Amino acid sequence: MKQLLKSTSTLGLALALSLPQVATAQSTNCTGDINAYTYPCTLPSGVLVKNRMDALKAHEARQISLIQKLELGISQADRDVSKDANALNAELKTMQQRLAVTREEMAKARANGQAKQQQDNAAAQAQAKKAERAEAEKAAAAEMKAEQKARKAELQAAERQAAAEAEERAARKERRADQQDKRARQQAAAAADQQNNNDVNVVTESLTRKDVRSSDQEFDTSVGGDKVKKDDSGLSKFETALLLGLGAAVVGQVLKNGDEVVSRSGDRVVVERDGELRVLKNDDALLRQPGNDVRTETFDDGSTRTIVTKPDSSQIVTIRGADGTVLRRVRVTPQGEELTLFDDTQVEREIVVSELPQIETTNRQAGLSSEDELRRALLAEQSARRGDAFSLRQIRDVPRVRAMAPQIELDAVRFATGSAAIAPEQARSLARIGNTLRNLVLDDPRTVLLVEGHTDAVGDATYNLALSDRRAETVALALTEYFDVPVENIIVQGYGESDLKVATLAAEPSNRRAVVRNITGLLR
């Protein structure tokens, strides 16, 4: 730009210097102004020359002044250009510095990105290795667990085998002792019978189908009190029915021990003492099956011994108390082997209910479970009893003791209001639980099952108690009739409206139910 300005100034100066020559050639005026174009004058030549010289000098002065101004302008322009150039150079330098900084930052960013990528790759590899190690450890743990389970199963099998062998040895020893004891007791009993024949009332029966009740038959549901007229023998109809169902001395026992008879219906009697209700019935009624021979020995104290002989020559010997409650039951095989199912003739161990474990009740329904699931549930131990055992009475009467044995609800059976009968199609729907119970007894002939009956809260509590006990007996009969579950291994008990599944006073079908428990592990 500076060279351009210089070239322009030079051109202007040349033009300016050339102008006087043109003016000189054209001027002939007398004023000496070379720029004046007037008519020629008649001044002398010397004056003309002087004027001409003055005009030239003035013109030169003006040219010099113009040149000076041009030079000053050029210098100022040079300074401005230099200043602008310096500013541009400074700005360029600044931009170069910024560019350098930007490049440095970009280089650092690339380096950091590469480092971060390397770190991420390393972390991903470490995570992958960790997952691989975890998977390997998990597989190793599973394999170890499987091996431990297999070893445990082998040890348990060996232990069971050893226990079975030891039990078999003990059983053979016990059988020999029992046979010897049995012979001694038979001899003693025979001698006692000969000496005290008048002290024992003996009744024998050979039962046919018309002598027994089936599961689809109703009980007598009439309800009455004990304040009725007495017949010629001095006994009321209630007392007569009680005698037939519960034994000769039961009436006197019931009326003398402080119990108050509050209702009777059919072969059930409900008594009350201190505000608590109790149902009395013949616990041997289940054993009255077609083809059985029954020998009932009633003693002076009102207790009885019933010997039921089955068609296969096996016997069921049951001792009942004066109130009809079963105390002891023994199965005698055709080979003479005696298996005690339960024995409440021993001294009962006192229990503190508050110290018993609190078991959360689980409601497993038989119709929704397979036979394997039902078997596992019936064999489950839900209490850490540390070797404790209970009497049959305690299991029947103490809810917290009874809860230690898991319950199976027979959901296929739903009783109509006031009914204790089961239709055949309902009974057949008990196939899974019936087969499971039969197999349990086959595997362990000492198995004892408790069948419970329950009602809703509609109606009188005493009647509901008797009705629930009938329902439990009906279920036991159905299990025997349809699935060959041995009746001697079953105990029935009604609980009326005391344990409602659904807390309501209305007619709720879910409350009219039956449940079964395996109480073998709770008995001593």
BADO-516792 format. One record per residue (C-alpha): residue number from 0; residue in three letters; x, y, z. Coordinates in steps of 0.1 Angstrom, whole numbers. Example, Ala and Ser with C-alpha at 12.3 -4.5 7.8 and 13.67 -1.06 7.14 Angstrom:
2
SITE	0	ALA	123	-45	78
SITE	1	SER	137	-11	71
***
This chain:
524
SITE	0	MET	0	0	0
SITE	1	LYS	29	23	8
SITE	2	GLN	44	19	-27
SITE	3	LEU	9	26	-42
SITE	4	LEU	7	59	-24
SITE	5	LYS	42	69	-35
SITE	6	SER	33	62	-72
SITE	7	THR	2	83	-69
SITE	8	SER	21	113	-54
SITE	9	THR	48	111	-81
SITE	10	LEU	22	112	-108
SITE	11	GLY	4	141	-93
SITE	12	LEU	37	161	-90
SITE	13	ALA	46	154	-126
SITE	14	LEU	12	167	-137
SITE	15	ALA	16	198	-116
SITE	16	LEU	51	206	-130
SITE	17	SER	39	202	-165
SITE	18	LEU	11	228	-161
SITE	19	PRO	33	260	-161
SITE	20	GLN	48	250	-194
SITE	21	VAL	14	249	-210
SITE	22	ALA	4	282	-194
SITE	23	THR	37	298	-204
SITE	24	ALA	31	289	-240
SITE	25	GLN	-4	303	-240
SITE	26	SER	0	334	-217
SITE	27	THR	6	368	-232
SITE	28	ASN	-13	389	-206
SITE	29	CYS	3	417	-187
SITE	30	THR	-4	406	-152
SITE	31	GLY	23	381	-151
SITE	32	ASP	-2	354	-140
SITE	33	ILE	6	324	-160
SITE	34	ASN	-29	311	-152
SITE	35	ALA	-46	342	-166
SITE	36	TYR	-58	340	-201
SITE	37	THR	-63	376	-211
SITE	38	TYR	-58	395	-242
SITE	39	PRO	-21	402	-249
SITE	40	CYS	-7	434	-235
SITE	41	THR	18	459	-248
SITE	42	LEU	43	459	-217
SITE	43	PRO	79	461	-224
SITE	44	SER	98	429	-227
SITE	45	GLY	118	433	-195
SITE	46	VAL	87	438	-175
SITE	47	LEU	72	409	-191
SITE	48	VAL	102	388	-183
SITE	49	LYS	101	399	-147
SITE	50	ASN	65	393	-144
SITE	51	ARG	71	360	-161
SITE	52	MET	97	351	-135
SITE	53	ASP	76	362	-106
SITE	54	ALA	48	341	-119
SITE	55	LEU	71	312	-121
SITE	56	LYS	84	317	-86
SITE	57	ALA	48	320	-72
SITE	58	HIS	39	289	-91
SITE	59	GLU	69	271	-79
SITE	60	ALA	61	282	-43
SITE	61	ARG	27	268	-47
SITE	62	GLN	41	236	-61
SITE	63	ILE	65	233	-33
SITE	64	SER	38	239	-8
SITE	65	LEU	17	213	-26
SITE	66	ILE	45	189	-26
SITE	67	GLN	52	195	11
SITE	68	LYS	15	189	18
SITE	69	LEU	16	158	-3
SITE	70	GLU	47	146	15
SITE	71	LEU	31	153	48
SITE	72	GLY	0	134	37
SITE	73	ILE	22	106	25
SITE	74	SER	41	105	58
SITE	75	GLN	9	105	78
SITE	76	ALA	-5	78	55
SITE	77	ASP	28	59	60
SITE	78	ARG	24	63	98
SITE	79	ASP	-13	52	96
SITE	80	VAL	-4	23	74
SITE	81	SER	25	14	98
SITE	82	LYS	1	17	128
SITE	83	ASP	-25	-4	110
SITE	84	ALA	2	-29	100
SITE	85	ASN	14	-30	136
SITE	86	ALA	-21	-36	149
SITE	87	LEU	-27	-62	123
SITE	88	ASN	7	-78	132
SITE	89	ALA	-3	-77	169
SITE	90	GLU	-37	-92	162
SITE	91	LEU	-21	-118	140
SITE	92	LYS	4	-126	167
SITE	93	THR	-24	-128	192
SITE	94	MET	-44	-151	169
SITE	95	GLN	-13	-172	164
SITE	96	GLN	-8	-175	202
SITE	97	ARG	-45	-184	206
SITE	98	LEU	-42	-209	178
SITE	99	ALA	-11	-224	195
SITE	100	VAL	-30	-226	228
SITE	101	THR	-60	-242	211
SITE	102	ARG	-37	-267	194
SITE	103	GLU	-21	-275	227
SITE	104	GLU	-55	-279	244
SITE	105	MET	-66	-301	215
SITE	106	ALA	-35	-322	219
SITE	107	LYS	-41	-325	257
SITE	108	ALA	-77	-334	251
SITE	109	ARG	-67	-360	226
SITE	110	ALA	-41	-374	250
SITE	111	ASN	-67	-373	279
SITE	112	GLY	-93	-390	256
SITE	113	GLN	-68	-417	247
SITE	114	ALA	-59	-422	284
SITE	115	LYS	-96	-423	293
SITE	116	GLN	-103	-448	266
SITE	117	GLN	-74	-469	278
SITE	118	GLN	-88	-467	313
SITE	119	ASP	-123	-476	302
SITE	120	ASN	-109	-505	282
SITE	121	ALA	-89	-517	311
SITE	122	ALA	-119	-513	334
SITE	123	ALA	-141	-533	310
SITE	124	GLN	-115	-560	307
SITE	125	ALA	-112	-561	345
SITE	126	GLN	-150	-563	348
SITE	127	ALA	-152	-590	323
SITE	128	LYS	-125	-609	341
SITE	129	LYS	-143	-603	374
SITE	130	ALA	-176	-616	359
SITE	131	GLU	-158	-646	345
SITE	132	ARG	-142	-653	379
SITE	133	ALA	-176	-649	396
SITE	134	GLU	-192	-672	371
SITE	135	ALA	-164	-697	376
SITE	136	GLU	-167	-694	414
SITE	137	LYS	-205	-698	412
SITE	138	ALA	-202	-729	391
SITE	139	ALA	-175	-742	415
SITE	140	ALA	-198	-734	444
SITE	141	ALA	-228	-751	427
SITE	142	GLU	-206	-781	419
SITE	143	MET	-194	-782	455
SITE	144	LYS	-229	-778	468
SITE	145	ALA	-241	-807	446
SITE	146	GLU	-212	-828	458
SITE	147	GLN	-220	-820	494
SITE	148	LYS	-256	-827	489
SITE	149	ALA	-247	-860	472
SITE	150	ARG	-224	-869	501
SITE	151	LYS	-250	-858	526
SITE	152	ALA	-276	-879	508
SITE	153	GLU	-252	-909	509
SITE	154	LEU	-245	-903	546
SITE	155	GLN	-282	-900	553
SITE	156	ALA	-289	-931	533
SITE	157	ALA	-262	-949	553
SITE	158	GLU	-275	-936	585
SITE	159	ARG	-310	-946	576
SITE	160	GLN	-298	-980	567
SITE	161	ALA	-279	-983	599
SITE	162	ALA	-309	-970	619
SITE	163	ALA	-332	-994	600
SITE	164	GLU	-309	-1023	608
SITE	165	ALA	-307	-1012	644
SITE	166	GLU	-344	-1007	646
SITE	167	GLU	-350	-1041	630
SITE	168	ARG	-327	-1057	656
SITE	169	ALA	-344	-1038	684
SITE	170	ALA	-378	-1047	669
SITE	171	ARG	-369	-1084	668
SITE	172	LYS	-357	-1082	704
SITE	173	GLU	-389	-1062	713
SITE	174	ARG	-411	-1087	695
SITE	175	ARG	-395	-1116	714
SITE	176	ALA	-400	-1098	747
SITE	177	ASP	-435	-1088	737
SITE	178	GLN	-444	-1123	727
SITE	179	GLN	-431	-1136	760
SITE	180	ASP	-449	-1108	778
SITE	181	LYS	-481	-1114	758
SITE	182	ARG	-481	-1151	767
SITE	183	ALA	-476	-1142	803
SITE	184	ARG	-504	-1117	802
SITE	185	GLN	-527	-1141	784
SITE	186	GLN	-520	-1167	810
SITE	187	ALA	-526	-1141	838
SITE	188	ALA	-557	-1128	820
SITE	189	ALA	-571	-1162	816
SITE	190	ALA	-565	-1169	853
SITE	191	ALA	-581	-1136	862
SITE	192	ASP	-611	-1143	840
SITE	193	GLN	-616	-1175	857
SITE	194	GLN	-614	-1159	892
SITE	195	ASN	-632	-1126	885
SITE	196	ASN	-656	-1136	858
SITE	197	ASN	-684	-1117	876
SITE	198	ASP	-663	-1084	877
SITE	199	VAL	-662	-1079	839
SITE	200	ASN	-692	-1074	816
SITE	201	VAL	-683	-1089	782
SITE	202	VAL	-702	-1082	750
SITE	203	THR	-692	-1098	717
SITE	204	GLU	-705	-1088	682
SITE	205	SER	-699	-1099	646
SITE	206	LEU	-705	-1068	625
SITE	207	THR	-723	-1067	592
SITE	208	ARG	-729	-1038	569
SITE	209	LYS	-762	-1030	585
SITE	210	ASP	-745	-1026	619
SITE	211	VAL	-722	-998	608
SITE	212	ARG	-725	-963	594
SITE	213	SER	-711	-952	560
SITE	214	SER	-698	-918	551
SITE	215	ASP	-728	-908	530
SITE	216	GLN	-753	-914	558
SITE	217	GLU	-764	-886	581
SITE	218	PHE	-763	-888	619
SITE	219	ASP	-793	-881	640
SITE	220	THR	-792	-843	642
SITE	221	SER	-820	-840	669
SITE	222	VAL	-808	-820	699
SITE	223	GLY	-822	-824	734
SITE	224	GLY	-813	-819	770
SITE	225	ASP	-811	-844	798
SITE	226	LYS	-843	-833	816
SITE	227	VAL	-866	-860	801
SITE	228	LYS	-888	-886	817
SITE	229	LYS	-872	-918	829
SITE	230	ASP	-883	-953	819
SITE	231	ASP	-891	-982	842
SITE	232	SER	-854	-989	847
SITE	233	GLY	-849	-955	862
SITE	234	LEU	-828	-942	833
SITE	235	SER	-838	-913	811
SITE	236	LYS	-836	-918	773
SITE	237	PHE	-805	-897	774
SITE	238	GLU	-789	-919	799
SITE	239	THR	-798	-950	780
SITE	240	ALA	-783	-936	747
SITE	241	LEU	-752	-926	767
SITE	242	LEU	-749	-961	780
SITE	243	LEU	-752	-976	746
SITE	244	GLY	-726	-953	731
SITE	245	LEU	-701	-947	759
SITE	246	GLY	-703	-976	784
SITE	247	ALA	-720	-987	815
SITE	248	ALA	-704	-965	841
SITE	249	VAL	-702	-933	819
SITE	250	VAL	-735	-919	830
SITE	251	GLY	-726	-919	867
SITE	252	GLN	-691	-906	859
SITE	253	VAL	-705	-877	839
SITE	254	LEU	-731	-868	865
SITE	255	LYS	-707	-870	894
SITE	256	ASN	-675	-854	882
SITE	257	GLY	-689	-819	880
SITE	258	ASP	-696	-819	843
SITE	259	GLU	-730	-804	833
SITE	260	VAL	-747	-821	804
SITE	261	VAL	-758	-792	781
SITE	262	SER	-769	-811	750
SITE	263	ARG	-771	-844	732
SITE	264	SER	-776	-853	696
SITE	265	GLY	-775	-888	683
SITE	266	ASP	-745	-905	698
SITE	267	ARG	-727	-873	709
SITE	268	VAL	-730	-857	743
SITE	269	VAL	-717	-822	751
SITE	270	VAL	-708	-814	787
SITE	271	GLU	-697	-781	802
SITE	272	ARG	-673	-774	831
SITE	273	ASP	-661	-740	841
SITE	274	GLY	-674	-725	808
SITE	275	GLU	-656	-750	786
SITE	276	LEU	-674	-774	763
SITE	277	ARG	-664	-810	757
SITE	278	VAL	-679	-836	734
SITE	279	LEU	-682	-872	746
SITE	280	LYS	-685	-900	721
SITE	281	ASN	-673	-936	716
SITE	282	ASP	-638	-933	701
SITE	283	ASP	-640	-969	690
SITE	284	ALA	-669	-962	666
SITE	285	LEU	-646	-961	636
SITE	286	LEU	-634	-996	643
SITE	287	ARG	-669	-1009	637
SITE	288	GLN	-663	-1021	602
SITE	289	PRO	-682	-1049	583
SITE	290	GLY	-666	-1083	589
SITE	291	ASN	-649	-1073	622
SITE	292	ASP	-656	-1093	654
SITE	293	VAL	-658	-1070	684
SITE	294	ARG	-653	-1080	720
SITE	295	THR	-660	-1052	746
SITE	296	GLU	-650	-1057	782
SITE	297	THR	-665	-1032	806
SITE	298	PHE	-649	-1030	841
SITE	299	ASP	-664	-1018	874
SITE	300	ASP	-648	-984	872
SITE	301	GLY	-665	-977	838
SITE	302	SER	-634	-982	817
SITE	303	THR	-634	-1006	788
SITE	304	ARG	-611	-1028	767
SITE	305	THR	-622	-1034	732
SITE	306	ILE	-606	-1061	711
SITE	307	VAL	-615	-1059	674
SITE	308	THR	-605	-1089	653
SITE	309	LYS	-603	-1082	616
SITE	310	PRO	-608	-1108	588
SITE	311	ASP	-570	-1110	583
SITE	312	SER	-567	-1121	620
SITE	313	SER	-550	-1089	631
SITE	314	GLN	-564	-1073	662
SITE	315	ILE	-569	-1038	675
SITE	316	VAL	-569	-1035	713
SITE	317	THR	-582	-1002	727
SITE	318	ILE	-585	-991	763
SITE	319	ARG	-610	-963	770
SITE	320	GLY	-616	-944	801
SITE	321	ALA	-648	-941	820
SITE	322	ASP	-659	-911	799
SITE	323	GLY	-654	-930	767
SITE	324	THR	-621	-912	758
SITE	325	VAL	-596	-935	741
SITE	326	LEU	-564	-939	762
SITE	327	ARG	-544	-966	746
SITE	328	ARG	-544	-984	713
SITE	329	VAL	-523	-1013	701
SITE	330	ARG	-522	-1032	668
SITE	331	VAL	-515	-1069	670
SITE	332	THR	-504	-1083	637
SITE	333	PRO	-514	-1119	625
SITE	334	GLN	-478	-1129	635
SITE	335	GLY	-484	-1117	671
SITE	336	GLU	-463	-1085	668
SITE	337	GLU	-477	-1056	689
SITE	338	LEU	-474	-1020	677
SITE	339	THR	-484	-993	702
SITE	340	LEU	-500	-964	684
SITE	341	PHE	-504	-942	715
SITE	342	ASP	-506	-946	752
SITE	343	ASP	-522	-921	776
SITE	344	THR	-522	-945	805
SITE	345	GLN	-488	-932	815
SITE	346	VAL	-483	-902	837
SITE	347	GLU	-488	-870	816
SITE	348	ARG	-459	-846	815
SITE	349	GLU	-470	-811	826
SITE	350	ILE	-465	-785	799
SITE	351	VAL	-463	-747	801
SITE	352	VAL	-483	-733	772
SITE	353	SER	-464	-700	771
SITE	354	GLU	-431	-718	767
SITE	355	LEU	-443	-737	736
SITE	356	PRO	-431	-725	702
SITE	357	GLN	-455	-701	684
SITE	358	ILE	-461	-717	651
SITE	359	GLU	-475	-697	622
SITE	360	THR	-503	-717	607
SITE	361	THR	-500	-725	570
SITE	362	ASN	-531	-734	551
SITE	363	ARG	-522	-761	525
SITE	364	GLN	-551	-773	504
SITE	365	ALA	-552	-810	495
SITE	366	GLY	-569	-804	461
SITE	367	LEU	-541	-780	450
SITE	368	SER	-512	-802	459
SITE	369	SER	-496	-833	444
SITE	370	GLU	-491	-865	464
SITE	371	ASP	-454	-857	469
SITE	372	GLU	-462	-822	482
SITE	373	LEU	-488	-836	505
SITE	374	ARG	-464	-862	518
SITE	375	ARG	-436	-837	525
SITE	376	ALA	-461	-814	542
SITE	377	LEU	-474	-842	564
SITE	378	LEU	-439	-853	574
SITE	379	ALA	-426	-817	580
SITE	380	GLU	-413	-809	614
SITE	381	GLN	-424	-773	622
SITE	382	SER	-412	-773	658
SITE	383	ALA	-379	-776	675
SITE	384	ARG	-392	-797	704
SITE	385	ARG	-358	-810	716
SITE	386	GLY	-372	-845	722
SITE	387	ASP	-404	-834	739
SITE	388	ALA	-435	-854	735
SITE	389	PHE	-471	-850	744
SITE	390	SER	-501	-871	753
SITE	391	LEU	-530	-876	729
SITE	392	ARG	-552	-856	752
SITE	393	GLN	-527	-826	751
SITE	394	ILE	-526	-827	713
SITE	395	ARG	-564	-828	712
SITE	396	ASP	-570	-800	737
SITE	397	VAL	-541	-776	735
SITE	398	PRO	-541	-756	702
SITE	399	ARG	-504	-746	704
SITE	400	VAL	-494	-782	707
SITE	401	ARG	-516	-793	679
SITE	402	ALA	-503	-765	656
SITE	403	MET	-468	-781	657
SITE	404	ALA	-481	-806	632
SITE	405	PRO	-489	-790	598
SITE	406	GLN	-525	-791	587
SITE	407	ILE	-538	-801	553
SITE	408	GLU	-573	-787	545
SITE	409	LEU	-595	-811	527
SITE	410	ASP	-609	-784	504
SITE	411	ALA	-627	-810	482
SITE	412	VAL	-652	-816	510
SITE	413	ARG	-677	-788	518
SITE	414	PHE	-706	-797	541
SITE	415	ALA	-741	-784	537
SITE	416	THR	-755	-765	567
SITE	417	GLY	-764	-789	595
SITE	418	SER	-751	-819	575
SITE	419	ALA	-723	-844	583
SITE	420	ALA	-726	-866	552
SITE	421	ILE	-703	-867	522
SITE	422	ALA	-716	-876	488
SITE	423	PRO	-696	-903	469
SITE	424	GLU	-684	-879	442
SITE	425	GLN	-670	-856	469
SITE	426	ALA	-654	-886	487
SITE	427	ARG	-637	-897	454
SITE	428	SER	-622	-862	450
SITE	429	LEU	-601	-870	481
SITE	430	ALA	-580	-894	461
SITE	431	ARG	-546	-876	464
SITE	432	ILE	-548	-871	501
SITE	433	GLY	-563	-906	507
SITE	434	ASN	-535	-923	487
SITE	435	THR	-509	-902	505
SITE	436	LEU	-523	-911	540
SITE	437	ARG	-526	-948	531
SITE	438	ASN	-489	-949	519
SITE	439	LEU	-478	-931	551
SITE	440	VAL	-493	-958	572
SITE	441	LEU	-479	-986	549
SITE	442	ASP	-444	-971	554
SITE	443	ASP	-448	-967	591
SITE	444	PRO	-477	-987	608
SITE	445	ARG	-472	-966	639
SITE	446	THR	-485	-934	621
SITE	447	VAL	-513	-916	639
SITE	448	LEU	-535	-891	620
SITE	449	LEU	-558	-865	635
SITE	450	VAL	-589	-856	615
SITE	451	GLU	-605	-823	627
SITE	452	GLY	-640	-811	620
SITE	453	HIS	-651	-775	620
SITE	454	THR	-683	-755	616
SITE	455	ASP	-694	-720	610
SITE	456	ALA	-707	-698	637
SITE	457	VAL	-744	-701	628
SITE	458	GLY	-765	-719	654
SITE	459	ASP	-759	-731	689
SITE	460	ALA	-723	-736	700
SITE	461	THR	-730	-769	717
SITE	462	TYR	-748	-783	686
SITE	463	ASN	-719	-771	664
SITE	464	LEU	-694	-789	685
SITE	465	ALA	-712	-822	682
SITE	466	LEU	-718	-816	645
SITE	467	SER	-681	-809	638
SITE	468	ASP	-672	-841	656
SITE	469	ARG	-695	-860	634
SITE	470	ARG	-680	-844	603
SITE	471	ALA	-645	-855	614
SITE	472	GLU	-658	-890	618
SITE	473	THR	-674	-889	583
SITE	474	VAL	-642	-879	567
SITE	475	ALA	-623	-907	584
SITE	476	LEU	-650	-932	572
SITE	477	ALA	-646	-919	536
SITE	478	LEU	-608	-922	538
SITE	479	THR	-613	-958	549
SITE	480	GLU	-641	-968	525
SITE	481	TYR	-626	-953	493
SITE	482	PHE	-588	-954	499
SITE	483	ASP	-582	-982	526
SITE	484	VAL	-566	-959	551
SITE	485	PRO	-566	-980	583
SITE	486	VAL	-592	-967	607
SITE	487	GLU	-572	-977	638
SITE	488	ASN	-545	-951	628
SITE	489	ILE	-571	-923	628
SITE	490	ILE	-583	-901	657
SITE	491	VAL	-612	-878	651
SITE	492	GLN	-620	-846	670
SITE	493	GLY	-645	-818	665
SITE	494	TYR	-638	-782	674
SITE	495	GLY	-671	-766	665
SITE	496	GLU	-669	-729	658
SITE	497	SER	-638	-723	680
SITE	498	ASP	-614	-720	650
SITE	499	LEU	-630	-701	622
SITE	500	LYS	-611	-698	590
SITE	501	VAL	-630	-667	581
SITE	502	ALA	-640	-645	611
SITE	503	THR	-677	-640	606
SITE	504	LEU	-709	-649	623
SITE	505	ALA	-726	-655	589
SITE	506	ALA	-731	-688	571
SITE	507	GLU	-696	-691	556
SITE	508	PRO	-689	-724	536
SITE	509	SER	-651	-720	541
SITE	510	ASN	-657	-725	579
SITE	511	ARG	-675	-758	574
SITE	512	ARG	-644	-778	567
SITE	513	ALA	-622	-807	578
SITE	514	VAL	-584	-808	581
SITE	515	VAL	-559	-836	587
SITE	516	ARG	-526	-836	606
SITE	517	ASN	-499	-862	611
SITE	518	ILE	-494	-862	649
SITE	519	THR	-470	-892	651
SITE	520	GLY	-440	-870	659
SITE	521	LEU	-459	-853	687
SITE	522	LEU	-469	-884	706
SITE	523	ARG	-446	-900	731
***
